[in-house]
Amino acid sequence: MQGIIASQRGVTPDGTCVNGASQYINMFGYLAYDGTSYDGSCSFFGAAEGRPPPLPEALGWTICLVLGLAFAALTSLMVFLSNRGVASEEQTGNNSEVFSTAGRTISAGLTAADVVSKWTWAATLLQSSNVAFAYGVSGPFWYASGATIQVILFAVLAIEIKRKCPAIHTMLEVVNARWGTAAHLTFLFFGLMTNLIVTAMLILGGAATINALTGMNTYAANFMIPVPVMLYTAFGGLKGTYYASFTHTFVIYLALLIFMYVGPSARPPPFSYLCMSLPPISVCHSLLPLCRSLPPISVGHSLLSLYVTPS
């Protein structure tokens, strides 16, 4: 095994792919969805080798259209129910102030759920996995710790803004009132660019995932994914986005609970089809000492320890 690890330093499936075959060897023994080995593969789902996607294309369209519209309907229903018992002139859709600020009645719980939902995107998932592989449990721990600093600082800033400027709608109004037009336009430019880049990243990442799993056309997925979001946002305004974030967070935690159960276990009957290629946790644990010889881990420190020094 030590020889395999030494030979795989710097080897990636796509970086060494030549004529549909690579020099990659999976030292954890994981199997592909069709039961074949990942050794020599150029891609995770085998598209580079000409293998069909693991799921039918019709399922991709179902996810983008049927599931997306059902989710938009659920969010819209939540907004509709929240309007019950509220005066007509104060309901979302009848009042532009309520539409753009959710009536300034968003609770701390919805705000926390919104932060979790907004931050669970492709970049966060991929980078936390990368640093976990490189530094062990300390990688994602310090990655998350560093990312929470800005949330804590902005939380304090948001409280003070709400105290001193209770009638504003966006942060840019504060910038315009305090520092003038030049600063307002500068923040406006960077805000729009950030929104465009993040939106493009999320849509393209989702479309690429749907394409890899089902073979659905990437361009079609790019156009279909935003449609449900536009529907419930047009109906519910800011309140609709918060309710959507709440349901996102519910699904995220549900998925975490499922994988905490099926991942480390030895193929429990209700979920045996989900973990056919996952080895028991004892096998993964036995391979951790071998992984310490991979850079940038310094030899002598456990991947389960928070004390890890890059070599």
The 8 nearest C-alpha neighbors of each residue, nearest first, counted from 0:
[[1, 3, 2, 4, 289, 26, 5, 286],
 [0, 2, 4, 3, 5, 289, 292, 6],
 [3, 1, 5, 0, 4, 6, 7, 289],
 [4, 2, 0, 6, 1, 5, 7, 26],
 [3, 5, 1, 7, 2, 6, 0, 8],
 [4, 6, 2, 3, 7, 8, 1, 293],
 [5, 7, 3, 4, 8, 2, 10, 9],
 [8, 6, 10, 4, 5, 9, 3, 23],
 [9, 7, 10, 6, 5, 4, 293, 294],
 [8, 10, 7, 11, 6, 14, 294, 293],
 [11, 9, 7, 8, 23, 15, 12, 22],
 [10, 12, 14, 13, 23, 15, 9, 22],
 [13, 11, 41, 23, 14, 21, 15, 40],
 [12, 14, 41, 16, 15, 11, 42, 21],
 [13, 15, 11, 12, 16, 10, 21, 41],
 [16, 14, 21, 13, 12, 22, 11, 17],
 [15, 17, 21, 13, 20, 41, 14, 19],
 [16, 18, 20, 19, 21, 15, 41, 13],
 [19, 17, 20, 16, 21, 48, 47, 41],
 [18, 20, 48, 17, 47, 16, 41, 21],
 [21, 19, 16, 39, 17, 18, 40, 41],
 [22, 20, 16, 39, 15, 23, 41, 12],
 [21, 23, 39, 15, 24, 10, 12, 20],
 [22, 24, 39, 12, 21, 38, 11, 10],
 [25, 23, 38, 26, 39, 22, 37, 7],
 [24, 26, 27, 38, 28, 37, 23, 29],
 [25, 27, 28, 24, 3, 4, 0, 29],
 [28, 26, 25, 29, 283, 286, 282, 278],
 [27, 29, 26, 25, 30, 278, 36, 37],
 [30, 28, 276, 27, 277, 25, 31, 37],
 [29, 31, 36, 276, 34, 35, 37, 28],
 [32, 30, 34, 35, 33, 36, 37, 29],
 [31, 33, 34, 30, 53, 276, 35, 44],
 [32, 34, 31, 35, 30, 53, 36, 276],
 [35, 33, 31, 30, 32, 36, 276, 275],
 [36, 34, 31, 30, 33, 37, 32, 38],
 [37, 35, 30, 38, 31, 34, 29, 28],
 [36, 38, 40, 30, 25, 39, 31, 35],
 [39, 37, 24, 36, 40, 25, 23, 22],
 [38, 40, 21, 23, 20, 22, 37, 24],
 [41, 39, 37, 38, 42, 21, 20, 12],
 [40, 42, 12, 13, 16, 21, 47, 20],
 [43, 41, 45, 40, 44, 47, 12, 46],
 [42, 44, 45, 41, 40, 37, 31, 46],
 [45, 43, 42, 46, 52, 211, 53, 31],
 [44, 46, 42, 48, 50, 47, 43, 49],
 [47, 45, 49, 48, 50, 44, 42, 51],
 [48, 46, 45, 49, 41, 19, 42, 50],
 [47, 49, 45, 19, 46, 50, 41, 40],
 [50, 48, 46, 47, 45, 51, 19, 52],
 [49, 51, 45, 46, 48, 52, 47, 44],
 [52, 50, 53, 49, 46, 45, 214, 44],
 [53, 51, 213, 212, 54, 214, 211, 50],
 [52, 54, 212, 51, 213, 32, 55, 44],
 [55, 53, 213, 52, 212, 56, 58, 214],
 [56, 54, 213, 57, 58, 53, 52, 59],
 [57, 55, 213, 59, 58, 215, 214, 54],
 [58, 56, 60, 59, 55, 61, 213, 215],
 [57, 59, 61, 56, 60, 55, 62, 213],
 [60, 58, 62, 56, 61, 57, 213, 215],
 [61, 59, 63, 57, 58, 62, 64, 56],
 [60, 62, 58, 65, 64, 59, 63, 57],
 [63, 61, 66, 59, 60, 64, 65, 58],
 [62, 64, 60, 67, 61, 224, 223, 66],
 [63, 65, 67, 61, 62, 66, 68, 60],
 [66, 64, 61, 68, 67, 62, 69, 63],
 [65, 67, 62, 69, 68, 64, 70, 63],
 [68, 66, 64, 70, 63, 227, 69, 65],
 [67, 69, 71, 65, 70, 227, 66, 64],
 [70, 68, 72, 66, 71, 67, 65, 73],
 [69, 71, 73, 67, 68, 72, 66, 74],
 [72, 70, 68, 74, 231, 227, 69, 73],
 [71, 73, 69, 75, 70, 74, 76, 68],
 [74, 72, 70, 76, 75, 71, 69, 77],
 [75, 73, 77, 71, 76, 72, 243, 242],
 [74, 76, 72, 78, 77, 73, 231, 71],
 [77, 75, 79, 73, 74, 78, 72, 80],
 [76, 78, 74, 80, 75, 79, 81, 73],
 [79, 77, 81, 75, 76, 80, 235, 239],
 [80, 78, 76, 82, 81, 77, 75, 83],
 [81, 79, 77, 82, 83, 78, 76, 75],
 [80, 82, 78, 79, 83, 77, 84, 85],
 [83, 81, 79, 80, 85, 90, 84, 78],
 [84, 82, 80, 85, 81, 79, 86, 90],
 [83, 85, 82, 86, 81, 80, 87, 90],
 [86, 84, 83, 82, 87, 90, 89, 81],
 [87, 85, 89, 88, 90, 84, 82, 83],
 [86, 88, 90, 89, 85, 93, 82, 94],
 [87, 89, 86, 90, 93, 94, 85, 91],
 [90, 88, 86, 87, 94, 85, 97, 91],
 [91, 89, 87, 93, 82, 88, 92, 94],
 [90, 92, 98, 93, 97, 94, 235, 89],
 [91, 93, 94, 90, 98, 234, 95, 235],
 [94, 92, 90, 91, 88, 95, 89, 87],
 [93, 95, 97, 96, 92, 89, 91, 88],
 [94, 96, 98, 97, 99, 93, 92, 91],
 [97, 95, 98, 94, 99, 100, 102, 101],
 [96, 98, 102, 101, 100, 94, 95, 99],
 [97, 99, 236, 95, 91, 96, 101, 100],
 [98, 100, 96, 97, 237, 101, 236, 95],
 [99, 101, 97, 102, 103, 98, 96, 237],
 [102, 100, 97, 238, 103, 237, 98, 99],
 [101, 103, 97, 100, 104, 96, 98, 105],
 [104, 102, 101, 100, 105, 97, 106, 96],
 [103, 105, 102, 106, 101, 100, 238, 97],
 [106, 104, 103, 109, 107, 110, 101, 102],
 [107, 105, 108, 109, 104, 110, 111, 103],
 [106, 108, 110, 109, 111, 105, 112, 104],
 [109, 107, 111, 110, 106, 112, 105, 113],
 [108, 110, 112, 111, 106, 107, 113, 105],
 [109, 111, 113, 107, 108, 112, 114, 106],
 [112, 110, 114, 108, 113, 109, 107, 115],
 [113, 111, 109, 115, 245, 110, 114, 248],
 [112, 114, 244, 110, 116, 111, 115, 117],
 [113, 115, 111, 117, 112, 116, 118, 110],
 [116, 114, 112, 118, 113, 117, 119, 248],
 [117, 115, 113, 248, 244, 114, 119, 118],
 [118, 116, 114, 115, 119, 113, 120, 244],
 [117, 119, 115, 116, 120, 114, 123, 113],
 [120, 118, 116, 117, 123, 115, 124, 121],
 [119, 121, 123, 122, 118, 124, 117, 201],
 [120, 122, 124, 123, 125, 204, 119, 201],
 [123, 121, 125, 124, 120, 126, 119, 127],
 [124, 122, 126, 120, 121, 125, 127, 119],
 [125, 123, 121, 127, 122, 126, 128, 120],
 [124, 126, 128, 122, 123, 127, 121, 129],
 [125, 127, 129, 128, 123, 124, 122, 130],
 [126, 128, 139, 130, 124, 129, 125, 123],
 [129, 127, 131, 125, 126, 130, 124, 132],
 [130, 128, 126, 132, 131, 127, 125, 133],
 [129, 131, 138, 133, 132, 127, 128, 134],
 [132, 130, 135, 138, 128, 129, 134, 133],
 [133, 131, 129, 130, 135, 134, 128, 138],
 [132, 134, 130, 131, 135, 295, 129, 296],
 [135, 133, 138, 131, 130, 132, 137, 296],
 [136, 134, 302, 131, 137, 138, 132, 303],
 [135, 137, 138, 303, 131, 139, 302, 140],
 [136, 138, 305, 140, 135, 139, 141, 134],
 [139, 137, 130, 131, 134, 136, 140, 141],
 [140, 138, 142, 127, 141, 131, 137, 143],
 [141, 139, 137, 143, 138, 142, 144, 136],
 [142, 140, 144, 143, 139, 138, 145, 137],
 [141, 143, 139, 145, 140, 144, 138, 146],
 [142, 144, 146, 140, 141, 145, 139, 147],
 [145, 143, 141, 147, 146, 142, 140, 148],
 [144, 146, 142, 143, 147, 148, 141, 149],
 [145, 147, 143, 144, 148, 149, 142, 150],
 [146, 148, 150, 144, 149, 145, 143, 151],
 [149, 147, 151, 150, 146, 145, 152, 144],
 [148, 150, 152, 151, 147, 153, 146, 145],
 [151, 149, 147, 153, 148, 152, 154, 146],
 [152, 150, 154, 148, 149, 153, 147, 155],
 [153, 151, 149, 155, 154, 150, 148, 156],
 [152, 154, 156, 150, 155, 151, 157, 149],
 [153, 155, 157, 151, 156, 152, 150, 158],
 [156, 154, 158, 152, 153, 157, 159, 151],
 [155, 157, 153, 159, 154, 158, 160, 152],
 [158, 156, 160, 154, 159, 155, 153, 161],
 [159, 157, 161, 155, 156, 160, 154, 162],
 [158, 160, 162, 156, 161, 157, 163, 155],
 [161, 159, 157, 163, 162, 164, 158, 156],
 [160, 162, 165, 158, 164, 159, 163, 157],
 [163, 161, 159, 160, 164, 165, 158, 157],
 [162, 164, 160, 161, 165, 159, 158, 166],
 [165, 163, 161, 160, 166, 162, 167, 173],
 [166, 164, 161, 167, 162, 163, 160, 168],
 [167, 165, 164, 168, 161, 163, 103, 169],
 [168, 166, 165, 164, 169, 172, 173, 170],
 [167, 169, 100, 166, 170, 172, 99, 171],
 [170, 168, 171, 172, 167, 173, 100, 174],
 [169, 171, 173, 172, 174, 168, 167, 160],
 [172, 170, 174, 173, 169, 175, 183, 187],
 [171, 173, 175, 170, 174, 169, 176, 167],
 [174, 172, 176, 171, 170, 175, 177, 167],
 [175, 173, 171, 177, 172, 176, 183, 178],
 [174, 176, 179, 183, 172, 173, 177, 178],
 [177, 175, 173, 174, 179, 178, 172, 180],
 [176, 178, 174, 175, 173, 179, 172, 182],
 [179, 177, 174, 175, 182, 176, 180, 183],
 [180, 178, 175, 181, 182, 176, 177, 183],
 [179, 181, 183, 182, 175, 184, 178, 174],
 [182, 180, 184, 183, 179, 185, 178, 175],
 [181, 183, 185, 184, 180, 179, 178, 186],
 [184, 182, 175, 180, 186, 181, 185, 174],
 [183, 185, 187, 181, 182, 186, 188, 180],
 [186, 184, 182, 188, 187, 183, 181, 189],
 [185, 187, 189, 183, 188, 184, 190, 182],
 [186, 188, 184, 190, 185, 189, 183, 191],
 [189, 187, 185, 191, 186, 190, 184, 192],
 [188, 190, 192, 186, 191, 187, 193, 185],
 [191, 189, 187, 193, 188, 192, 186, 194],
 [190, 192, 194, 188, 193, 189, 187, 195],
 [193, 191, 189, 195, 194, 190, 196, 188],
 [194, 192, 190, 196, 191, 195, 189, 197],
 [193, 195, 191, 197, 192, 196, 198, 190],
 [194, 196, 192, 198, 193, 197, 199, 191],
 [195, 197, 199, 193, 198, 194, 192, 200],
 [198, 196, 200, 194, 199, 195, 193, 201],
 [199, 197, 195, 201, 200, 196, 194, 202],
 [198, 200, 196, 202, 197, 201, 203, 195],
 [201, 199, 197, 203, 198, 202, 204, 196],
 [202, 200, 204, 198, 199, 203, 205, 197],
 [203, 201, 205, 199, 204, 200, 221, 206],
 [202, 204, 206, 200, 205, 201, 199, 207],
 [205, 203, 201, 207, 202, 206, 200, 208],
 [206, 204, 208, 202, 203, 207, 201, 209],
 [205, 207, 203, 220, 209, 208, 204, 217],
 [206, 208, 210, 204, 205, 209, 203, 211],
 [209, 207, 205, 211, 210, 206, 212, 204],
 [208, 210, 206, 212, 207, 211, 213, 59],
 [209, 211, 214, 215, 207, 208, 213, 212],
 [212, 210, 208, 209, 214, 213, 207, 52],
 [211, 213, 209, 52, 210, 54, 53, 208],
 [212, 214, 56, 54, 55, 52, 210, 215],
 [213, 215, 210, 56, 211, 52, 212, 216],
 [216, 214, 210, 56, 213, 59, 217, 209],
 [215, 217, 219, 218, 210, 220, 214, 206],
 [216, 218, 220, 219, 206, 210, 221, 215],
 [219, 217, 221, 220, 216, 222, 206, 223],
 [218, 220, 222, 216, 221, 217, 223, 215],
 [219, 221, 223, 206, 217, 222, 218, 224],
 [222, 220, 218, 219, 206, 223, 224, 202],
 [221, 223, 219, 220, 224, 225, 218, 226],
 [224, 222, 220, 226, 221, 225, 63, 219],
 [223, 225, 63, 226, 221, 222, 220, 202],
 [226, 224, 228, 223, 227, 229, 222, 202],
 [225, 227, 229, 228, 223, 224, 230, 222],
 [228, 226, 230, 71, 67, 229, 68, 225],
 [229, 227, 225, 230, 226, 231, 232, 71],
 [228, 230, 232, 226, 227, 231, 233, 225],
 [231, 229, 227, 233, 228, 232, 234, 226],
 [230, 232, 234, 71, 233, 75, 228, 235],
 [233, 231, 236, 229, 235, 234, 230, 239],
 [232, 234, 230, 231, 236, 235, 229, 228],
 [235, 233, 231, 232, 236, 230, 75, 92],
 [236, 234, 239, 232, 231, 238, 233, 78],
 [235, 237, 98, 232, 239, 238, 233, 99],
 [236, 238, 240, 239, 101, 99, 100, 98],
 [237, 239, 101, 241, 240, 236, 235, 242],
 [238, 240, 235, 242, 236, 237, 241, 232],
 [241, 239, 243, 237, 238, 242, 244, 232],
 [242, 240, 244, 238, 243, 239, 113, 245],
 [241, 243, 245, 239, 244, 240, 74, 238],
 [242, 244, 240, 246, 241, 245, 74, 239],
 [243, 245, 247, 113, 241, 116, 242, 246],
 [246, 244, 242, 248, 112, 243, 247, 241],
 [245, 247, 249, 243, 248, 244, 250, 242],
 [248, 246, 244, 250, 245, 249, 116, 251],
 [247, 249, 251, 245, 116, 250, 246, 112],
 [248, 250, 246, 252, 247, 251, 253, 245],
 [249, 251, 253, 247, 248, 252, 254, 246],
 [252, 250, 248, 254, 253, 249, 247, 255],
 [253, 251, 255, 254, 249, 250, 256, 248],
 [252, 254, 250, 256, 251, 255, 249, 257],
 [253, 255, 257, 251, 252, 256, 250, 258],
 [256, 254, 252, 258, 253, 257, 259, 251],
 [255, 257, 259, 253, 254, 258, 252, 260],
 [258, 256, 254, 260, 255, 259, 261, 253],
 [259, 257, 261, 260, 262, 255, 256, 254],
 [260, 258, 256, 257, 262, 261, 255, 263],
 [259, 261, 258, 257, 262, 264, 256, 263],
 [260, 262, 258, 264, 263, 259, 257, 270],
 [263, 261, 258, 264, 259, 260, 277, 274],
 [262, 264, 280, 279, 261, 260, 259, 265],
 [265, 263, 261, 262, 266, 279, 260, 267],
 [264, 266, 279, 267, 263, 278, 261, 280],
 [265, 267, 271, 264, 274, 268, 261, 270],
 [266, 268, 271, 270, 269, 265, 264, 261],
 [267, 269, 271, 270, 266, 272, 265, 261],
 [270, 268, 267, 271, 272, 266, 273, 261],
 [271, 269, 273, 272, 268, 267, 261, 266],
 [270, 272, 266, 268, 273, 267, 274, 269],
 [271, 273, 270, 275, 274, 269, 266, 268],
 [274, 272, 270, 271, 275, 261, 276, 266],
 [275, 273, 277, 276, 271, 272, 266, 261],
 [274, 276, 272, 277, 273, 271, 266, 32],
 [277, 275, 30, 274, 29, 278, 31, 32],
 [278, 276, 274, 275, 29, 279, 262, 30],
 [277, 279, 282, 276, 280, 283, 29, 265],
 [280, 278, 265, 281, 282, 263, 264, 277],
 [279, 281, 263, 283, 282, 284, 278, 264],
 [280, 282, 284, 279, 283, 285, 278, 263],
 [283, 281, 285, 280, 284, 279, 278, 286],
 [284, 282, 280, 286, 285, 281, 287, 279],
 [283, 285, 281, 287, 286, 282, 280, 288],
 [284, 286, 282, 283, 287, 281, 288, 289],
 [287, 285, 283, 289, 284, 288, 290, 282],
 [286, 288, 290, 284, 289, 285, 283, 302],
 [289, 287, 290, 291, 286, 285, 301, 302],
 [290, 288, 286, 287, 291, 292, 1, 4],
 [291, 289, 287, 292, 288, 293, 286, 4],
 [290, 292, 293, 289, 288, 296, 298, 287],
 [293, 291, 290, 298, 289, 294, 296, 297],
 [292, 294, 291, 290, 296, 295, 8, 4],
 [295, 293, 296, 292, 310, 297, 133, 291],
 [294, 296, 309, 310, 133, 293, 297, 134],
 [297, 295, 294, 309, 291, 310, 293, 134],
 [296, 298, 310, 309, 308, 299, 295, 300],
 [299, 297, 291, 300, 292, 296, 310, 301],
 [298, 300, 297, 301, 291, 296, 292, 288],
 [301, 299, 298, 307, 297, 302, 304, 306],
 [300, 302, 303, 304, 299, 288, 291, 307],
 [301, 303, 135, 304, 136, 134, 300, 287],
 [302, 304, 301, 136, 135, 305, 137, 300],
 [305, 303, 301, 306, 302, 136, 137, 307],
 [304, 306, 137, 307, 136, 303, 135, 302],
 [305, 307, 304, 308, 300, 137, 301, 302],
 [308, 306, 305, 300, 134, 309, 304, 297],
 [307, 309, 297, 310, 306, 296, 300, 134],
 [310, 308, 295, 296, 297, 307, 134, 294],
 [309, 297, 295, 296, 308, 294, 298, 307]]
